Amino acid sequence: MPFASSAVSDAGRPAPSSLWRNVDFRRLWMGQTVSQLGEQASLVVLPLFAVLTLNAGSGELGALRAVGQAPILLLSLFVGAWVDGWRTRTTMMLTDFGRASALGAAAVAGLFGRLGLPGLLALAFAVGTLSVFFDVAYQASLVRLVKRDQLVQGNSALEGSRSAAQMGGPAIGGALVSLLSAPVAAASSALFFALSFLSIRRMNRAESIPGRPERPPRVRRRIHEGLRFVARDTALRAVCLASAVFQFSFAAMMTVYLLFLPRELHLSGTVVGLALAAAGPGALLGSLLAARLPSRFGHGAVLVCAAALGDGVFLCVPALHGPPAVTVPALLAVGFVFGSGGQLVNVTVMAVRQAVTPDGMQGRVAATITFVGMGLTPLGSLVGGFLAEAWGLRAGLLVTAAGMMLSPVVMAFSPLARLGRELPAPHDAPLTAAHPA
């Protein structure tokens, strides 16, 4: 098992102690797992509700996805400055409580027939906003909980749980929308966030609270420090660019894909959920491989090869025709390969990022990369809806899938491709980051 510790590593050095002896890490892992499960379910529930119940068109679906992704662009930098000055446990608890409340209210409104497209837009924005806070906080929390030589192991565990959520969340969401109703599906997501709240609440490790900025200039200065730190590091700059290209194209592709499956291939909501969930088992495999392959073949080689394989497989999807007996197995295979390659890239990039970043900058660096890498996803979703409407579903899917291939090209011509078997050392941070006023 890649998560288990042995007495001596392959290179003859003592292996890091097992993370599973760390009670707070286990509680973070459990909370993050069910939180991701709720998030993945909601990402399927809302679009399927719009398409199957409200008969939303390409433009409306693109707008719904864009509104849910807009908080990444609008709030990521502020969230990074916030998280570096607050307890990550408190931040995660508040966001879980907020998402559970929002989805619970939506479920009640849906049961009484009051949940229309405007309500879905408001709900998507609220859940998206709180998810930005949670995602930045749990990444920063890991660095505060484990030793630096356990980062790959810790990220592998957390990303493995996200893989399980990618497998179970879409399947649960799609099945509940088809078999019961969208309000019931929304209520199930609310329950997952409530369980995450209870798990994270039990974390006992005391976190010291840095000086809290009270004046806007202080917040702006801390945001500027995160931007400057990322801009000066060649590897982090490459991560931002490759992520931006991928996330823009992926957002566009998913908008077309969510229309292509039910309307072009005539798949039910349950089957759509299963097709999306196929990335889960693949991502679980990718998480397991990420604990071994980078130290054996080098972080750079793993990044480029995994990205090329995982992104390129979607080029096969526009050619699919025929009955579900033919198309569904092919879609499951595509999802599995995409999940494996994508998760291998995610875990490896996160470990590199955390390794080069000082502890006092973790939240801001994570938020900066999220802002740059995913800030264009709302535009990508809108572009995907436009392409589907103007060029048709198959042509739109082919163009957006081809755009995803630019990401491994960027990495191949960047310093990331030259990273070896060892993680790089942490870089110096601005003095104000280490000694907050």
N, C-alpha and C positions, 0 to 999 in steps of 0.2 A: 504493500500500500504506500503510495507516495506521501501520505500525511504522517506515517509512523516514523519515529526516530530510531536510528540504529546507533550502536556504540561508536562506530567510526565511519566517516564519509568515505567515498570512493578515492579521494585524494589523500587519505590518511589523516585528515583533520577531524577533531571531534565534531559530531553532528549536533545541530541545534536541538535543544530539548523540545519535547512534543508540546504543541500549542494546546492540546486537549486537556492538559493539566491546569491550564489557566481558566478558572471559573468564569471570569468576566468575558474572556474571549468566546467561550462557549455560549454565553448569553447574548453577546453581540451577534454571533453567527446565527443563533436561533431566531433572534428578532429580525435580522436582515433577511433571512430565508423567507419567513412568512410575509414580511413587508414586500419583498420582490414578487412573491406569489400573488399578492393582492394587486400590485402595480401591473404585472403582466396580464392578469385577468381583465383589469379595467381598460387596458389598451386595446383589447379585442371587443369588450362589451360595448363601449361607446360607438366605435365605427359600425359594428354590426347593427346596433340599435338604429343608427341613422340610416343605413342602407336598407335593412330589411323591414323596419317598422315605419320610418318616416319617408322612405323612398327618396333619400338624398341623392343628388346627382354628383358628378365628378367634382364640380366646383365647390359644392357644399361639403363634401367629404374632405377635400383638400383644405378648406377653411377650418373645419373641425380639428384636423390633425395639426394645422399651423397654430391655432389658438392654444392647444395643449403643449406645444413646443416653444411658444413665444417666451415663457418665463426664463428659459435657458439664456436667451439673448438679452432679455431685459434685466435679469436679477443675478446672474451667476457671479459677477465681480463683487457686488455688494454682499452676497452670501458668503463668499470666501473671506472677506474682511470680518464679517460677523462671526463666522465659525472659529477663526483664529483667536477671537477674544471671548468666547463663551464655552461652557461645558458642552462637549459633543453629546453626552448622554441626555442632557436637558433638551437640546435641539432636536434630537431624534424622537424623544417622547412627545414633544409638542407637535411635530409634523405628523406622527402617526395618529395622534388624537384628532388633529384637524382633518386628515384624509378620511378617517373613519366617520367623522361627523358629517362631512360633505357628502360622501357616498350614501350614508344612511338617510340623510335628508332627501337626496335624489331618489332613493328607493321608495320612500313614502310618497313623494310627488308622482313618481311613475305609476304606483299602484292606483292612484286617484286620477290617472290620465292627464296629469298636469306637466309632464316632462316632454317639452317640445325641443326643437332645434336651438332656440335661445338658451334654454336651460342646460342643454348638453354643452353648449359653448362655454357657459359660465362654469359648469362643473369641470370641464377639461382644463380650463385655465387655473382653477383653484387647486386641483390635484397636481397639475404640472408644476405650479409654484412651490407647493409643499414638498414635492419629490426632489426639486433642486436642492432644497435645504437638507433633506435626508441624505441624499447621495453624497454631497460634499462632506457632511458631518461623519458618516460612517467610514469614509476613506481616511479622514483625519484621525478618527478614533482608533483605527487599527495601528497607526504609527505610535500612538500614545500607550497602546496596550502591549505591544510585542517588541522584541529586540529586532535590530536592523537585519540580522542574519536570518530572521524568521519571516521577512516580508513576503518572499516568494511563496513560502508555505502558507502564510496567512491569506494572501490574495488568492492562492489556489483554492483554499477552503471556501472563502467567500464567493468567489466566482463559480465554484462548483455548486454552491447553493443557488446562485442565480440561474445556473443551468437547469437545475431541478425546477425552478420557478418558471423558466421559459418552456419547459416540457409540460408542467401541470397547469399553469395559469391560462394559456390560450385554450387548452382543451376544456378546462372547467368553464371558462367564460363563454366559449362558443356553444358548448352543450347546454348550459343553463339558458342562454338566450333562445336557442332552438326548442328545447323541451319544455321550459317553463315560461320565463319572461325576462325582459331586460331589467326590471326592478329587482327581481330575485337575484339576478347576476350581480347587480350593483351592491346589493346587501351582502353577498358573499365576499366581495372585495373589502367592504367595510369591516367585516369580521376578521379578515386576515390582518388588517392594520391594527385592530384592537388587540389581537394576540401579540403582535410585534411590540406594541406599547407595554404590555405586561412583562414580556421577556426583558426588554431593555431597562425597564424600571428596576429590575432586580440586580443590575450591575452595581457592585459595591466600591469599585476603585475610585478613590477621591481624585478629582481633577482640580488643580489650582486654576483660579480664574485670573487671567492677565488683566492689566488695567483696561477698563472698558472705555472706548472712545465715546465722548459725549458730544463733541462738536463735529459738524460735517467735514471741515478740513482734515481732521484726523482720519476719518473713514476714507476720504479721497487719497490721502497720502499712503495709507496701507494698501489700497487698491493699486496705486501707482507702483508700489514696491513689488507686488506680485507680477504686474505686467512687465516691469523692467527686468526682474529675475528671469522670467521665461524668455524674453526677447534676447537676453545676452547669452543664453545657453543654446548651442547649436543643436543638440539632440532634442531639447524641448521644443525648439522652433520647428524642427522636422515633424515631431509628434503633432503639433498644432496643425500644420499644413496638411499632412496626410489624413488626420482626423476630419478636418473641415471638408476636404474633397469627398471622403467616404460618406460622412453623415449627410451632406447635401444630396448626393446621388442616391443614398439609401432611403432618405425620406421621400424623395420623388418616386423611387421605385416601389416603395411600400404603398404609396397612395394608389398607384396603378395596379399593384398586385392585389390589393383588397377589393378592387373592382373586377379584376381579371378572373379571380377564382369563382365568385358566384355568378357572374354575368357571361363570361366567355366559356368557362369550363362547366358551368351549371352545377356547382357544388353547394351543398347545404351549409348552414352555419356551423353545425357540428363538425363536418368534414373540413371546413375552413380552419376551425380551431385546431384540429388534429394536424393539418398541414403546417400551420404556424408552430405548433408544439414540437414538430420533428427536429427543430433546432436545439431543443432541450437535451436529448440524449447525446447529440453531437457536441454540444457545448460542455456537457459533463466529461466527455472524452478529452476535449481540448483542455479543460482544467487539469485533468490528471496528467496529460502530456506536458503541460506547462511546468509541472514540478520537476521534470526530468530533462526535457530536450534542450532548453537554453544552456544548461551547464555542460551538456555533452557536445552540442554542435555550434554553440555561440548564439547570443541573443539576437544579433543582427540577421544571421541566416534564417533563424526560425521566424522572425518577424516578416521578412520579405516572402518567403516560401508559403507560409500559412496564409498571408493576406492574398497572394495571387490565387491560391487554390480556393479559398473560401469565397472570395468575391467573384471569381470567374465562373463558378458553377451556375450562377443565375442567368448566364447567357443562354443556357439550354432551355429555360422556361418558355420563352415566346414560341418555340417550335412545337409545344405540346398540343395535341389534338386527340379526339376520341372520347370514349366513355370513361367514367370514373375508374373502372377496373384497370385502365391503362395509365391514366393521368395521375391518380392518387399515389401509387407506388413511386412514380418518378418524382413527384413533389416531395414525398417523404425523404427520398434519397438526396434531393437538392438541399432540403432543410438540414439534414444530418451533416452533410459536408460543409455547408455554410456555418453551422453552429460550431463544428470542430475547429475550422480555421479561424473564425472570428474570435472564439474564446481563447484560443492559444495566443492570438495577437493581444487581446485585452489584458490577460494576466501578465504577459511579458512586458508590455508597455507600462502598465501600472507599477510593476516592480522597479523598472528603470527610473520612472518618474519619482517614485518615493525614495529611491536610493540616492539620487543626486540632490534632493531637496532637504534643507535643514528642517528640524521639527517645527520651529516657529513660523515656517512659511507653507506648511503642508496644505492648509485650507485654501490659502490664496492661490497657490500654484494649481491645485486641483480645479478651483473655480475658473482660473484664467484659461486653462486648457479646455475646460467644458465650454466656456464662453466662446473661445475662438473656434474650437472644433465642432460644436453643435449649434452655434449661434445662427447659422444659415439654414438649419433644418425647417423652420417655418416657411422660408422662401422655397426650399426644396419641395415641401408638400404641395405648395401652391403650383409650382412648376409641373409637378407630376400630374395634378388634376388638369392643368391646361393641356399638357401633351396628350393625355388620354382622350380629352374632348376633341382636340384639333387633329391628331394623327391616328387615333384609334388605339385600342388597348394593346395589341401586339407590338405595333411600332413603338409606342410609348414605353413599353416594358423593355424592349431591346435597347433603346437609347439610354434609358436610365441605368440599366444593368451594365452597359458599356462604360458609363461614367464612373461606376464603382471601381473599375480597374485602374483608374488614375492613382488610387491610393498606394498600391504596392509599387507603382512606378516612382512615386515621390520618395518612398522609403528606400528604394534601391539606389537612388542617386543622392542619398543624404548620409550624414554620419551614423545614423541608426544601423545601416547595413554593415558597418565596420565594428560594431560592438562584439566583444569576445565572450568568453565563457563566464568571466567574473563581472559582477555588477560594478558600475563606476562608483567612485567615492563621492560623498556629499560635497556640494559647492558652498562657497561662502555666501551668507545672506547679508542684506543691509543691516547696519547696526540698529536702526530703529525697529527692525523686525525682532531682533533678539532681545532688545531692551525697550519694551513699550513704555511710552510716557504715561 
